[in-house]
Amino acid sequence: MSRFRIYQIDNPDPKIAGQKMRRQSIIYTIMASLLVLIFSVGLMILKISLVFLFVIFAPLLGIFLYRLNKLGSTLKQIKTIGEIEFTRTCIRKKICDSITEYDYNTVKQIELQRHFPIVGISGTLSDNFTYILKVIFFNSPSESLVVSNLPIDNRLNISIVETMQTLKKINELEIIIKI
């Protein structure tokens, strides 16, 4: 069906790192809206000259763009450590040289939770760069992985959420998608 990248997150709790990143992206979205609103109010209602507004807002805009770029650069520092493939019969996980297959009969539940949002022009607040995939087995402990949203194959345009929804229809697994 689909293959996705597995990422290594340099944080003891990836869930908290994802929440922090989502909060920051929401704050930057609100700040951008406020900057545009204040600029237009200063120009239209207060009749402040355009040159004076540019002099005032240029440093603010520079700081804002620098912080937004710094937030987006954290996504570029994530390391790819392997890949996970969902087939009709099993889950195939490859990390470095180790390949592990899990049959769906041994899987009790699969949970999918949002992680890092896409920061920048290419995404909206509802788009995510990574998800936390938690596989809970019947006879052994669970396994959590940070996986990409889009597949490795460029030909396929199916996200991890759509893959889980398709997998839920094909196999009778308990799949929980937390959004």
Secondary structure, DSSP 4 states (H G I P E B T S, - for coil): -EEEEEEE-SSS-HHHHHHHHHHHHHHHHHHHHHHHHHHHHHHHTS---HHHHHHHHHHHHHHHHHHHHHHHHHHHTPEEEEEEEE-SSEEEEEETTEEEEEEGGGEEEEEEEE-PBP-STT--TT-BSEEEEEEEESSS--EEEEEESS-S-SS----HHHHHHHHHHHS--EEEEE-
